[in-house]
Amino acid sequence: MEYQDRLKRIDFFINIIDNWAVCDMVDSSFKFINKNKEDFYKYLDSKLSATNPWEQKIYFCYVTCFIM
C-alpha cells in the first residue's frame, strides 16, 4: 500500500476512536512509519492543532513511539 493511502486510512480511523486503549494499541501497529519518519513527522506537525482529545492522544503516542 502506498504511503499516502496509509495516511488517509489513519485519518479515517482516528475519527472513529472512542477510548484511550485503542489509541495506545494502534500506535505500535504502524510499522511503516519507521521507513518514513521524516515524512510522518511532517504529517504529525500538520495535525498538532487537533482539538479532539482522541486525536491529540494518538498523535502524542506517535511522537513518543516513532519520532523520539
PDB file of N, H, CA, C and O in Angstrom:
ATOM      1  N   MET A   1       0.847  -1.174   0.000  1.00  0.00           N
ATOM      2  CA  MET A   1       0.000   0.000   0.000  1.00  0.00           C
ATOM      3  C   MET A   1       0.894   1.239   0.000  1.00  0.00           C
ATOM      4  O   MET A   1       1.930   1.271   0.665  1.00  0.00           O
ATOM      5  N   GLU A   2       0.492   2.229  -0.733  1.00  0.00           N
ATOM      6  H   GLU A   2      -0.350   2.204  -1.272  1.00  0.00           H
ATOM      7  CA  GLU A   2       1.250   3.475  -0.827  1.00  0.00           C
ATOM      8  C   GLU A   2       1.189   4.258   0.490  1.00  0.00           C
ATOM      9  O   GLU A   2       0.221   4.164   1.245  1.00  0.00           O
ATOM     10  N   TYR A   3       2.232   5.020   0.738  1.00  0.00           N
ATOM     11  H   TYR A   3       3.018   5.097   0.125  1.00  0.00           H
ATOM     12  CA  TYR A   3       2.342   5.803   1.967  1.00  0.00           C
ATOM     13  C   TYR A   3       1.158   6.755   2.148  1.00  0.00           C
ATOM     14  O   TYR A   3       0.581   6.807   3.235  1.00  0.00           O
ATOM     15  N   GLN A   4       0.788   7.497   1.130  1.00  0.00           N
ATOM     16  H   GLN A   4       1.256   7.455   0.247  1.00  0.00           H
ATOM     17  CA  GLN A   4      -0.324   8.456   1.220  1.00  0.00           C
ATOM     18  C   GLN A   4      -1.653   7.757   1.501  1.00  0.00           C
ATOM     19  O   GLN A   4      -2.498   8.291   2.218  1.00  0.00           O
ATOM     20  N   ASP A   5      -1.833   6.584   0.946  1.00  0.00           N
ATOM     21  H   ASP A   5      -1.146   6.150   0.363  1.00  0.00           H
ATOM     22  CA  ASP A   5      -3.050   5.811   1.231  1.00  0.00           C
ATOM     23  C   ASP A   5      -3.104   5.400   2.699  1.00  0.00           C
ATOM     24  O   ASP A   5      -4.174   5.388   3.309  1.00  0.00           O
ATOM     25  N   ARG A   6      -1.967   5.071   3.250  1.00  0.00           N
ATOM     26  H   ARG A   6      -1.098   5.081   2.754  1.00  0.00           H
ATOM     27  CA  ARG A   6      -1.918   4.725   4.673  1.00  0.00           C
ATOM     28  C   ARG A   6      -2.310   5.921   5.537  1.00  0.00           C
ATOM     29  O   ARG A   6      -3.043   5.777   6.515  1.00  0.00           O
ATOM     30  N   LEU A   7      -1.817   7.099   5.170  1.00  0.00           N
ATOM     31  H   LEU A   7      -1.222   7.216   4.376  1.00  0.00           H
ATOM     32  CA  LEU A   7      -2.168   8.305   5.938  1.00  0.00           C
ATOM     33  C   LEU A   7      -3.664   8.586   5.873  1.00  0.00           C
ATOM     34  O   LEU A   7      -4.264   8.997   6.866  1.00  0.00           O
ATOM     35  N   LYS A   8      -4.260   8.368   4.724  1.00  0.00           N
ATOM     36  H   LYS A   8      -3.773   8.034   3.917  1.00  0.00           H
ATOM     37  CA  LYS A   8      -5.711   8.559   4.596  1.00  0.00           C
ATOM     38  C   LYS A   8      -6.470   7.587   5.500  1.00  0.00           C
ATOM     39  O   LYS A   8      -7.470   7.954   6.118  1.00  0.00           O
ATOM     40  N   ARG A   9      -5.997   6.374   5.569  1.00  0.00           N
ATOM     41  H   ARG A   9      -5.184   6.077   5.067  1.00  0.00           H
ATOM     42  CA  ARG A   9      -6.642   5.389   6.442  1.00  0.00           C
ATOM     43  C   ARG A   9      -6.469   5.746   7.914  1.00  0.00           C
ATOM     44  O   ARG A   9      -7.379   5.546   8.719  1.00  0.00           O
ATOM     45  N   ILE A  10      -5.301   6.272   8.260  1.00  0.00           N
ATOM     46  H   ILE A  10      -4.562   6.435   7.606  1.00  0.00           H
ATOM     47  CA  ILE A  10      -5.081   6.727   9.637  1.00  0.00           C
ATOM     48  C   ILE A  10      -6.054   7.848   9.967  1.00  0.00           C
ATOM     49  O   ILE A  10      -6.683   7.834  11.025  1.00  0.00           O
ATOM     50  N   ASP A  11      -6.183   8.816   9.071  1.00  0.00           N
ATOM     51  H   ASP A  11      -5.673   8.828   8.211  1.00  0.00           H
ATOM     52  CA  ASP A  11      -7.120   9.926   9.297  1.00  0.00           C
ATOM     53  C   ASP A  11      -8.544   9.415   9.502  1.00  0.00           C
ATOM     54  O   ASP A  11      -9.255   9.881  10.392  1.00  0.00           O
ATOM     55  N   PHE A  12      -8.953   8.464   8.683  1.00  0.00           N
ATOM     56  H   PHE A  12      -8.375   8.085   7.959  1.00  0.00           H
ATOM     57  CA  PHE A  12     -10.286   7.887   8.826  1.00  0.00           C
ATOM     58  C   PHE A  12     -10.439   7.199  10.178  1.00  0.00           C
ATOM     59  O   PHE A  12     -11.419   7.411  10.892  1.00  0.00           O
ATOM     60  N   PHE A  13      -9.461   6.380  10.513  1.00  0.00           N
ATOM     61  H   PHE A  13      -8.665   6.208   9.933  1.00  0.00           H
ATOM     62  CA  PHE A  13      -9.543   5.618  11.749  1.00  0.00           C
ATOM     63  C   PHE A  13      -9.557   6.517  12.982  1.00  0.00           C
ATOM     64  O   PHE A  13     -10.300   6.264  13.930  1.00  0.00           O
ATOM     65  N   ILE A  14      -8.750   7.546  12.968  1.00  0.00           N
ATOM     66  H   ILE A  14      -8.146   7.751  12.197  1.00  0.00           H
ATOM     67  CA  ILE A  14      -8.690   8.451  14.116  1.00  0.00           C
ATOM     68  C   ILE A  14     -10.047   9.078  14.397  1.00  0.00           C
ATOM     69  O   ILE A  14     -10.379   9.356  15.549  1.00  0.00           O
ATOM     70  N   ASN A  15     -10.813   9.297  13.371  1.00  0.00           N
ATOM     71  H   ASN A  15     -10.543   9.071  12.435  1.00  0.00           H
ATOM     72  CA  ASN A  15     -12.138   9.893  13.557  1.00  0.00           C
ATOM     73  C   ASN A  15     -13.142   8.972  14.232  1.00  0.00           C
ATOM     74  O   ASN A  15     -14.185   9.431  14.699  1.00  0.00           O
ATOM     75  N   ILE A  16     -12.844   7.683  14.291  1.00  0.00           N
ATOM     76  H   ILE A  16     -11.997   7.310  13.912  1.00  0.00           H
ATOM     77  CA  ILE A  16     -13.788   6.765  14.941  1.00  0.00           C
ATOM     78  C   ILE A  16     -13.274   6.235  16.284  1.00  0.00           C
ATOM     79  O   ILE A  16     -13.956   5.436  16.924  1.00  0.00           O
ATOM     80  N   ILE A  17     -12.094   6.662  16.719  1.00  0.00           N
ATOM     81  H   ILE A  17     -11.539   7.312  16.199  1.00  0.00           H
ATOM     82  CA  ILE A  17     -11.571   6.244  18.026  1.00  0.00           C
ATOM     83  C   ILE A  17     -12.459   6.820  19.115  1.00  0.00           C
ATOM     84  O   ILE A  17     -12.872   7.978  19.056  1.00  0.00           O
ATOM     85  N   ASP A  18     -12.750   5.977  20.126  1.00  0.00           N
ATOM     86  H   ASP A  18     -12.415   5.036  20.174  1.00  0.00           H
ATOM     87  CA  ASP A  18     -13.613   6.454  21.204  1.00  0.00           C
ATOM     88  C   ASP A  18     -13.109   6.085  22.597  1.00  0.00           C
ATOM     89  O   ASP A  18     -13.843   6.208  23.577  1.00  0.00           O
ATOM     90  N   ASN A  19     -11.838   5.627  22.686  1.00  0.00           N
ATOM     91  H   ASN A  19     -11.242   5.528  21.889  1.00  0.00           H
ATOM     92  CA  ASN A  19     -11.292   5.336  24.017  1.00  0.00           C
ATOM     93  C   ASN A  19      -9.765   5.328  23.989  1.00  0.00           C
ATOM     94  O   ASN A  19      -9.143   5.222  22.932  1.00  0.00           O
ATOM     95  N   TRP A  20      -9.188   5.443  25.174  1.00  0.00           N
ATOM     96  H   TRP A  20      -9.694   5.529  26.032  1.00  0.00           H
ATOM     97  CA  TRP A  20      -7.729   5.544  25.304  1.00  0.00           C
ATOM     98  C   TRP A  20      -7.024   4.258  24.915  1.00  0.00           C
ATOM     99  O   TRP A  20      -5.941   4.310  24.332  1.00  0.00           O
ATOM    100  N   ALA A  21      -7.599   3.120  25.216  1.00  0.00           N
ATOM    101  H   ALA A  21      -8.478   3.078  25.690  1.00  0.00           H
ATOM    102  CA  ALA A  21      -6.949   1.846  24.938  1.00  0.00           C
ATOM    103  C   ALA A  21      -6.686   1.660  23.449  1.00  0.00           C
ATOM    104  O   ALA A  21      -5.636   1.150  23.059  1.00  0.00           O
ATOM    105  N   VAL A  22      -7.628   2.067  22.629  1.00  0.00           N
ATOM    106  H   VAL A  22      -8.482   2.481  22.946  1.00  0.00           H
ATOM    107  CA  VAL A  22      -7.443   1.944  21.178  1.00  0.00           C
ATOM    108  C   VAL A  22      -6.273   2.816  20.738  1.00  0.00           C
ATOM    109  O   VAL A  22      -5.460   2.384  19.921  1.00  0.00           O
ATOM    110  N   CYS A  23      -6.175   4.012  21.254  1.00  0.00           N
ATOM    111  H   CYS A  23      -6.836   4.363  21.918  1.00  0.00           H
ATOM    112  CA  CYS A  23      -5.059   4.902  20.910  1.00  0.00           C
ATOM    113  C   CYS A  23      -3.724   4.242  21.237  1.00  0.00           C
ATOM    114  O   CYS A  23      -2.809   4.228  20.414  1.00  0.00           O
ATOM    115  N   ASP A  24      -3.624   3.703  22.428  1.00  0.00           N
ATOM    116  H   ASP A  24      -4.367   3.714  23.097  1.00  0.00           H
ATOM    117  CA  ASP A  24      -2.368   3.101  22.866  1.00  0.00           C
ATOM    118  C   ASP A  24      -2.026   1.842  22.085  1.00  0.00           C
ATOM    119  O   ASP A  24      -0.850   1.565  21.850  1.00  0.00           O
ATOM    120  N   MET A  25      -3.015   1.089  21.688  1.00  0.00           N
ATOM    121  H   MET A  25      -3.970   1.314  21.879  1.00  0.00           H
ATOM    122  CA  MET A  25      -2.790  -0.138  20.949  1.00  0.00           C
ATOM    123  C   MET A  25      -2.373   0.152  19.505  1.00  0.00           C
ATOM    124  O   MET A  25      -1.488  -0.515  18.969  1.00  0.00           O
ATOM    125  N   VAL A  26      -2.987   1.111  18.895  1.00  0.00           N
ATOM    126  H   VAL A  26      -3.707   1.653  19.330  1.00  0.00           H
ATOM    127  CA  VAL A  26      -2.766   1.387  17.474  1.00  0.00           C
ATOM    128  C   VAL A  26      -1.360   1.881  17.195  1.00  0.00           C
ATOM    129  O   VAL A  26      -0.770   1.508  16.180  1.00  0.00           O
ATOM    130  N   ASP A  27      -0.812   2.705  18.063  1.00  0.00           N
ATOM    131  H   ASP A  27      -1.291   3.007  18.887  1.00  0.00           H
ATOM    132  CA  ASP A  27       0.478   3.306  17.743  1.00  0.00           C
ATOM    133  C   ASP A  27       1.578   2.282  17.491  1.00  0.00           C
ATOM    134  O   ASP A  27       2.496   2.552  16.717  1.00  0.00           O
ATOM    135  N   SER A  28       1.510   1.123  18.121  1.00  0.00           N
ATOM    136  H   SER A  28       0.765   0.903  18.750  1.00  0.00           H
ATOM    137  CA  SER A  28       2.555   0.126  17.925  1.00  0.00           C
ATOM    138  C   SER A  28       2.359  -0.715  16.668  1.00  0.00           C
ATOM    139  O   SER A  28       3.245  -1.486  16.300  1.00  0.00           O
ATOM    140  N   SER A  29       1.222  -0.581  16.009  1.00  0.00           N
ATOM    141  H   SER A  29       0.502   0.046  16.308  1.00  0.00           H
ATOM    142  CA  SER A  29       0.938  -1.439  14.867  1.00  0.00           C
ATOM    143  C   SER A  29       1.337  -0.844  13.516  1.00  0.00           C
ATOM    144  O   SER A  29       1.272  -1.544  12.506  1.00  0.00           O
ATOM    145  N   PHE A  30       1.738   0.400  13.469  1.00  0.00           N
ATOM    146  H   PHE A  30       1.791   0.969  14.290  1.00  0.00           H
ATOM    147  CA  PHE A  30       2.078   1.042  12.197  1.00  0.00           C
ATOM    148  C   PHE A  30       3.580   0.991  11.957  1.00  0.00           C
ATOM    149  O   PHE A  30       4.282   1.983  12.155  1.00  0.00           O
ATOM    150  N   LYS A  31       4.059  -0.149  11.537  1.00  0.00           N
ATOM    151  H   LYS A  31       3.488  -0.955  11.376  1.00  0.00           H
ATOM    152  CA  LYS A  31       5.493  -0.357  11.311  1.00  0.00           C
ATOM    153  C   LYS A  31       6.030   0.448  10.127  1.00  0.00           C
ATOM    154  O   LYS A  31       7.227   0.731  10.076  1.00  0.00           O
ATOM    155  N   PHE A  32       5.182   0.818   9.189  1.00  0.00           N
ATOM    156  H   PHE A  32       4.210   0.589   9.231  1.00  0.00           H
ATOM    157  CA  PHE A  32       5.628   1.554   8.008  1.00  0.00           C
ATOM    158  C   PHE A  32       6.191   2.930   8.362  1.00  0.00           C
ATOM    159  O   PHE A  32       6.926   3.527   7.575  1.00  0.00           O
ATOM    160  N   ILE A  33       5.849   3.420   9.525  1.00  0.00           N
ATOM    161  H   ILE A  33       5.252   2.936  10.165  1.00  0.00           H
ATOM    162  CA  ILE A  33       6.298   4.759   9.931  1.00  0.00           C
ATOM    163  C   ILE A  33       7.818   4.809  10.043  1.00  0.00           C
ATOM    164  O   ILE A  33       8.427   5.826   9.709  1.00  0.00           O
ATOM    165  N   ASN A  34       8.428   3.742  10.500  1.00  0.00           N
ATOM    166  H   ASN A  34       7.933   2.917  10.771  1.00  0.00           H
ATOM    167  CA  ASN A  34       9.886   3.723  10.640  1.00  0.00           C
ATOM    168  C   ASN A  34      10.608   3.960   9.322  1.00  0.00           C
ATOM    169  O   ASN A  34      11.728   4.472   9.309  1.00  0.00           O
ATOM    170  N   LYS A  35       9.982   3.597   8.227  1.00  0.00           N
ATOM    171  H   LYS A  35       9.072   3.182   8.237  1.00  0.00           H
ATOM    172  CA  LYS A  35      10.588   3.797   6.910  1.00  0.00           C
ATOM    173  C   LYS A  35      10.355   5.206   6.370  1.00  0.00           C
ATOM    174  O   LYS A  35      10.981   5.607   5.389  1.00  0.00           O
ATOM    175  N   ASN A  36       9.461   5.952   7.005  1.00  0.00           N
ATOM    176  H   ASN A  36       8.953   5.626   7.802  1.00  0.00           H
ATOM    177  CA  ASN A  36       9.078   7.283   6.512  1.00  0.00           C
ATOM    178  C   ASN A  36       9.058   8.308   7.642  1.00  0.00           C
ATOM    179  O   ASN A  36       8.160   9.149   7.699  1.00  0.00           O
ATOM    180  N   LYS A  37      10.028   8.245   8.531  1.00  0.00           N
ATOM    181  H   LYS A  37      10.757   7.562   8.485  1.00  0.00           H
ATOM    182  CA  LYS A  37       9.982   9.083   9.730  1.00  0.00           C
ATOM    183  C   LYS A  37       9.895  10.573   9.419  1.00  0.00           C
ATOM    184  O   LYS A  37       9.099  11.289  10.026  1.00  0.00           O
ATOM    185  N   GLU A  38      10.696  11.035   8.491  1.00  0.00           N
ATOM    186  H   GLU A  38      11.343  10.453   7.997  1.00  0.00           H
ATOM    187  CA  GLU A  38      10.692  12.467   8.188  1.00  0.00           C
ATOM    188  C   GLU A  38       9.349  12.913   7.618  1.00  0.00           C
ATOM    189  O   GLU A  38       8.812  13.941   8.029  1.00  0.00           O
ATOM    190  N   ASP A  39       8.814  12.162   6.692  1.00  0.00           N
ATOM    191  H   ASP A  39       9.250  11.327   6.358  1.00  0.00           H
ATOM    192  CA  ASP A  39       7.507  12.498   6.119  1.00  0.00           C
ATOM    193  C   ASP A  39       6.403  12.372   7.158  1.00  0.00           C
ATOM    194  O   ASP A  39       5.473  13.179   7.187  1.00  0.00           O
ATOM    195  N   PHE A  40       6.507  11.363   8.007  1.00  0.00           N
ATOM    196  H   PHE A  40       7.262  10.708   7.983  1.00  0.00           H
ATOM    197  CA  PHE A  40       5.478  11.183   9.024  1.00  0.00           C
ATOM    198  C   PHE A  40       5.528  12.314  10.045  1.00  0.00           C
ATOM    199  O   PHE A  40       4.488  12.741  10.548  1.00  0.00           O
ATOM    200  N   TYR A  41       6.711  12.795  10.351  1.00  0.00           N
ATOM    201  H   TYR A  41       7.555  12.448   9.943  1.00  0.00           H
ATOM    202  CA  TYR A  41       6.829  13.937  11.256  1.00  0.00           C
ATOM    203  C   TYR A  41       6.104  15.156  10.675  1.00  0.00           C
ATOM    204  O   TYR A  41       5.425  15.881  11.403  1.00  0.00           O
ATOM    205  N   LYS A  42       6.248  15.377   9.385  1.00  0.00           N
ATOM    206  H   LYS A  42       6.799  14.789   8.795  1.00  0.00           H
ATOM    207  CA  LYS A  42       5.539  16.488   8.732  1.00  0.00           C
ATOM    208  C   LYS A  42       4.028  16.298   8.840  1.00  0.00           C
ATOM    209  O   LYS A  42       3.290  17.251   9.089  1.00  0.00           O
ATOM    210  N   TYR A  43       3.580  15.073   8.651  1.00  0.00           N
ATOM    211  H   TYR A  43       4.179  14.299   8.448  1.00  0.00           H
ATOM    212  CA  TYR A  43       2.162  14.758   8.795  1.00  0.00           C
ATOM    213  C   TYR A  43       1.702  15.075  10.218  1.00  0.00           C
ATOM    214  O   TYR A  43       0.672  15.721  10.410  1.00  0.00           O
ATOM    215  N   LEU A  44       2.465  14.620  11.214  1.00  0.00           N
ATOM    216  H   LEU A  44       3.302  14.095  11.058  1.00  0.00           H
ATOM    217  CA  LEU A  44       2.102  14.890  12.607  1.00  0.00           C
ATOM    218  C   LEU A  44       2.098  16.379  12.906  1.00  0.00           C
ATOM    219  O   LEU A  44       1.204  16.881  13.588  1.00  0.00           O
ATOM    220  N   ASP A  45       3.082  17.070  12.403  1.00  0.00           N
ATOM    221  H   ASP A  45       3.808  16.662  11.849  1.00  0.00           H
ATOM    222  CA  ASP A  45       3.168  18.510  12.639  1.00  0.00           C
ATOM    223  C   ASP A  45       1.923  19.223  12.131  1.00  0.00           C
ATOM    224  O   ASP A  45       1.472  20.195  12.736  1.00  0.00           O
ATOM    225  N   SER A  46       1.372  18.748  11.032  1.00  0.00           N
ATOM    226  H   SER A  46       1.738  17.958  10.541  1.00  0.00           H
ATOM    227  CA  SER A  46       0.164  19.371  10.482  1.00  0.00           C
ATOM    228  C   SER A  46      -1.076  19.055  11.314  1.00  0.00           C
ATOM    229  O   SER A  46      -2.109  19.706  11.159  1.00  0.00           O
ATOM    230  N   LYS A  47      -0.980  18.064  12.191  1.00  0.00           N
ATOM    231  H   LYS A  47      -0.141  17.535  12.316  1.00  0.00           H
ATOM    232  CA  LYS A  47      -2.130  17.623  12.976  1.00  0.00           C
ATOM    233  C   LYS A  47      -2.101  18.091  14.433  1.00  0.00           C
ATOM    234  O   LYS A  47      -3.062  17.857  15.164  1.00  0.00           O
ATOM    235  N   LEU A  48      -1.046  18.733  14.862  1.00  0.00           N
ATOM    236  H   LEU A  48      -0.264  18.923  14.268  1.00  0.00           H
ATOM    237  CA  LEU A  48      -0.879  19.053  16.272  1.00  0.00           C
ATOM    238  C   LEU A  48      -1.891  20.052  16.816  1.00  0.00           C
ATOM    239  O   LEU A  48      -2.008  20.202  18.033  1.00  0.00           O
ATOM    240  N   SER A  49      -2.606  20.719  15.969  1.00  0.00           N
ATOM    241  H   SER A  49      -2.511  20.597  14.981  1.00  0.00           H
ATOM    242  CA  SER A  49      -3.619  21.670  16.444  1.00  0.00           C
ATOM    243  C   SER A  49      -4.986  21.008  16.622  1.00  0.00           C
ATOM    244  O   SER A  49      -5.985  21.703  16.801  1.00  0.00           O
ATOM    245  N   ALA A  50      -5.043  19.701  16.578  1.00  0.00           N
ATOM    246  H   ALA A  50      -4.231  19.136  16.432  1.00  0.00           H
ATOM    247  CA  ALA A  50      -6.300  18.967  16.744  1.00  0.00           C
ATOM    248  C   ALA A  50      -6.938  19.295  18.092  1.00  0.00           C
ATOM    249  O   ALA A  50      -6.246  19.451  19.098  1.00  0.00           O
ATOM    250  N   THR A  51      -8.261  19.396  18.095  1.00  0.00           N
ATOM    251  H   THR A  51      -8.823  19.269  17.278  1.00  0.00           H
ATOM    252  CA  THR A  51      -8.981  19.682  19.339  1.00  0.00           C
ATOM    253  C   THR A  51      -9.656  18.445  19.923  1.00  0.00           C
ATOM    254  O   THR A  51     -10.026  18.442  21.097  1.00  0.00           O
ATOM    255  N   ASN A  52      -9.818  17.414  19.134  1.00  0.00           N
ATOM    256  H   ASN A  52      -9.518  17.417  18.180  1.00  0.00           H
ATOM    257  CA  ASN A  52     -10.395  16.158  19.595  1.00  0.00           C
ATOM    258  C   ASN A  52      -9.386  15.468  20.524  1.00  0.00           C
ATOM    259  O   ASN A  52      -8.246  15.249  20.113  1.00  0.00           O
ATOM    260  N   PRO A  53      -9.763  15.121  21.753  1.00  0.00           N
ATOM    261  CA  PRO A  53      -8.803  14.516  22.681  1.00  0.00           C
ATOM    262  C   PRO A  53      -8.241  13.186  22.206  1.00  0.00           C
ATOM    263  O   PRO A  53      -7.111  12.840  22.549  1.00  0.00           O
ATOM    264  N   TRP A  54      -9.003  12.438  21.425  1.00  0.00           N
ATOM    265  H   TRP A  54      -9.921  12.720  21.146  1.00  0.00           H
ATOM    266  CA  TRP A  54      -8.503  11.162  20.904  1.00  0.00           C
ATOM    267  C   TRP A  54      -7.428  11.407  19.863  1.00  0.00           C
ATOM    268  O   TRP A  54      -6.425  10.694  19.817  1.00  0.00           O
ATOM    269  N   GLU A  55      -7.636  12.411  19.030  1.00  0.00           N
ATOM    270  H   GLU A  55      -8.451  12.989  19.067  1.00  0.00           H
ATOM    271  CA  GLU A  55      -6.606  12.772  18.054  1.00  0.00           C
ATOM    272  C   GLU A  55      -5.337  13.216  18.761  1.00  0.00           C
ATOM    273  O   GLU A  55      -4.238  12.782  18.416  1.00  0.00           O
ATOM    274  N   GLN A  56      -5.494  14.073  19.741  1.00  0.00           N
ATOM    275  H   GLN A  56      -6.387  14.425  20.022  1.00  0.00           H
ATOM    276  CA  GLN A  56      -4.327  14.556  20.483  1.00  0.00           C
ATOM    277  C   GLN A  56      -3.548  13.398  21.098  1.00  0.00           C
ATOM    278  O   GLN A  56      -2.319  13.364  21.028  1.00  0.00           O
ATOM    279  N   LYS A  57      -4.256  12.462  21.693  1.00  0.00           N
ATOM    280  H   LYS A  57      -5.254  12.490  21.750  1.00  0.00           H
ATOM    281  CA  LYS A  57      -3.622  11.323  22.349  1.00  0.00           C
ATOM    282  C   LYS A  57      -2.859  10.466  21.353  1.00  0.00           C
ATOM    283  O   LYS A  57      -1.716  10.087  21.607  1.00  0.00           O
ATOM    284  N   ILE A  58      -3.476  10.161  20.230  1.00  0.00           N
ATOM    285  H   ILE A  58      -4.405  10.469  20.024  1.00  0.00           H
ATOM    286  CA  ILE A  58      -2.793   9.277  19.280  1.00  0.00           C
ATOM    287  C   ILE A  58      -1.595   9.968  18.646  1.00  0.00           C
ATOM    288  O   ILE A  58      -0.583   9.315  18.394  1.00  0.00           O
ATOM    289  N   TYR A  59      -1.676  11.262  18.383  1.00  0.00           N
ATOM    290  H   TYR A  59      -2.498  11.793  18.588  1.00  0.00           H
ATOM    291  CA  TYR A  59      -0.522  11.967  17.829  1.00  0.00           C
ATOM    292  C   TYR A  59       0.613  12.012  18.841  1.00  0.00           C
ATOM    293  O   TYR A  59       1.782  11.877  18.482  1.00  0.00           O
ATOM    294  N   PHE A  60       0.264  12.202  20.099  1.00  0.00           N
ATOM    295  H   PHE A  60      -0.686  12.311  20.391  1.00  0.00           H
ATOM    296  CA  PHE A  60       1.289  12.171  21.136  1.00  0.00           C
ATOM    297  C   PHE A  60       1.952  10.793  21.194  1.00  0.00           C
ATOM    298  O   PHE A  60       3.172  10.693  21.322  1.00  0.00           O
ATOM    299  N   CYS A  61       1.158   9.749  21.101  1.00  0.00           N
ATOM    300  H   CYS A  61       0.167   9.831  20.997  1.00  0.00           H
ATOM    301  CA  CYS A  61       1.710   8.391  21.105  1.00  0.00           C
ATOM    302  C   CYS A  61       2.640   8.174  19.921  1.00  0.00           C
ATOM    303  O   CYS A  61       3.707   7.578  20.067  1.00  0.00           O
ATOM    304  N   TYR A  62       2.240   8.656  18.746  1.00  0.00           N
ATOM    305  H   TYR A  62       1.373   9.141  18.627  1.00  0.00           H
ATOM    306  CA  TYR A  62       3.105   8.523  17.570  1.00  0.00           C
ATOM    307  C   TYR A  62       4.436   9.224  17.792  1.00  0.00           C
ATOM    308  O   TYR A  62       5.496   8.675  17.491  1.00  0.00           O
ATOM    309  N   VAL A  63       4.373  10.426  18.315  1.00  0.00           N
ATOM    310  H   VAL A  63       3.512  10.871  18.560  1.00  0.00           H
ATOM    311  CA  VAL A  63       5.612  11.181  18.535  1.00  0.00           C
ATOM    312  C   VAL A  63       6.523  10.434  19.491  1.00  0.00           C
ATOM    313  O   VAL A  63       7.718  10.300  19.230  1.00  0.00           O
ATOM    314  N   THR A  64       5.980   9.949  20.585  1.00  0.00           N
ATOM    315  H   THR A  64       5.009  10.058  20.797  1.00  0.00           H
ATOM    316  CA  THR A  64       6.824   9.274  21.565  1.00  0.00           C
ATOM    317  C   THR A  64       7.329   7.912  21.090  1.00  0.00           C
ATOM    318  O   THR A  64       8.422   7.494  21.473  1.00  0.00           O
ATOM    319  N   CYS A  65       6.564   7.228  20.277  1.00  0.00           N
ATOM    320  H   CYS A  65       5.676   7.568  19.966  1.00  0.00           H
ATOM    321  CA  CYS A  65       6.970   5.886  19.825  1.00  0.00           C
ATOM    322  C   CYS A  65       7.885   5.895  18.601  1.00  0.00           C
ATOM    323  O   CYS A  65       8.807   5.086  18.506  1.00  0.00           O
ATOM    324  N   PHE A  66       7.633   6.794  17.684  1.00  0.00           N
ATOM    325  H   PHE A  66       6.884   7.452  17.761  1.00  0.00           H
ATOM    326  CA  PHE A  66       8.328   6.707  16.402  1.00  0.00           C
ATOM    327  C   PHE A  66       9.304   7.838  16.122  1.00  0.00           C
ATOM    328  O   PHE A  66      10.246   7.660  15.350  1.00  0.00           O
ATOM    329  N   ILE A  67       9.104   8.955  16.712  1.00  0.00           N
ATOM    330  H   ILE A  67       8.338   9.100  17.339  1.00  0.00           H
ATOM    331  CA  ILE A  67       9.949  10.093  16.376  1.00  0.00           C
ATOM    332  C   ILE A  67      11.093  10.249  17.375  1.00  0.00           C
ATOM    333  O   ILE A  67      12.228  10.526  16.987  1.00  0.00           O
ATOM    334  N   MET A  68      10.797  10.073  18.638  1.00  0.00           N
ATOM    335  H   MET A  68       9.876   9.848  18.953  1.00  0.00           H
ATOM    336  CA  MET A  68      11.828  10.292  19.660  1.00  0.00           C
ATOM    337  C   MET A  68      12.725   9.098  19.812  1.00  0.00           C
ATOM    338  O   MET A  68      13.644   9.116  20.630  1.00  0.00           O
TER     339      MET A  68
END
